Amino acid sequence: MPPEDVGAADGIGCNADVCSTLKAMHAHKLIVHVPKSRRVEINLPEDVPEGEAEVIVLTQEQRDARSGEPDSDEKVMAACRAIDAWREDNPERLLSKDQLDAALGAERDSWGEP
């Protein structure tokens, strides 16, 4: 099998020289409490090898309840509801796929050749 075909079964494909240097990654998920000091100490399982490791800290976005500002998910949902309402109120302005393709094609044709 040529080097460029290595890994092709998963749709990714990779060079044999690169693949031979890759090492398996393992993730260990721990839930911790972050104190006011922002200092966290963890004890890893025995099967974690000594040496360099990458640490990623994932936190949930905190919303200030006093601000009254909606969080980003609420803003996205409000925008979706507004779009759905506009679509219901303006069905004559909605284009089918064919109509949209034709309109875009006409616009592109008006640009002329570069």
Solvent accessible surface area in square Angstrom, and as a share of the most:
residue,aa,sasa,rsa
1,M,183,0.82
2,P,66,0.42
3,P,70,0.44
4,E,119,0.53
5,D,61,0.32
6,V,46,0.26
7,G,33,0.31
8,A,54,0.42
9,A,115,0.89
10,D,95,0.49
11,G,69,0.67
12,I,140,0.71
13,G,25,0.24
14,C,40,0.24
15,N,74,0.38
16,A,38,0.29
17,D,108,0.56
18,V,82,0.47
19,C,36,0.21
20,S,91,0.59
21,T,99,0.58
22,L,122,0.61
23,K,175,0.74
24,A,84,0.65
25,M,160,0.72
26,H,149,0.66
27,A,102,0.79
28,H,80,0.36
29,K,176,0.75
30,L,76,0.38
31,I,152,0.77
32,V,69,0.40
33,H,152,0.68
34,V,61,0.35
35,P,46,0.29
36,K,188,0.80
37,S,82,0.53
38,R,173,0.63
39,R,190,0.69
40,V,65,0.37
41,E,151,0.67
42,I,73,0.37
43,N,134,0.69
44,L,85,0.43
45,P,56,0.35
46,E,174,0.78
47,D,109,0.56
48,V,36,0.21
49,P,113,0.71
50,E,180,0.81
51,G,68,0.65
52,E,183,0.82
53,A,73,0.56
54,E,134,0.60
55,V,113,0.65
56,I,123,0.62
57,V,112,0.64
58,L,160,0.80
59,T,105,0.61
60,Q,154,0.68
61,E,140,0.63
62,Q,154,0.68
63,R,117,0.43
64,D,68,0.35
65,A,91,0.71
66,R,215,0.79
67,S,62,0.40
68,G,55,0.53
69,E,104,0.46
70,P,59,0.37
71,D,48,0.25
72,S,62,0.40
73,D,102,0.53
74,E,75,0.34
75,K,108,0.46
76,V,88,0.51
77,M,105,0.47
78,A,49,0.38
79,A,52,0.40
80,C,58,0.35
81,R,147,0.54
82,A,63,0.49
83,I,89,0.45
84,D,76,0.39
85,A,49,0.38
86,W,108,0.38
87,R,125,0.46
88,E,139,0.62
89,D,109,0.57
90,N,29,0.15
91,P,86,0.54
92,E,131,0.59
93,R,156,0.57
94,L,80,0.40
95,L,99,0.49
96,S,58,0.37
97,K,152,0.64
98,D,112,0.58
99,Q,98,0.44
100,L,86,0.43
101,D,69,0.36
102,A,67,0.52
103,A,52,0.40
104,L,76,0.38
105,G,24,0.23
106,A,64,0.50
107,E,91,0.41
108,R,134,0.49
109,D,118,0.61
110,S,84,0.54
111,W,172,0.60
112,G,49,0.47
113,E,166,0.74
114,P,175,1.10
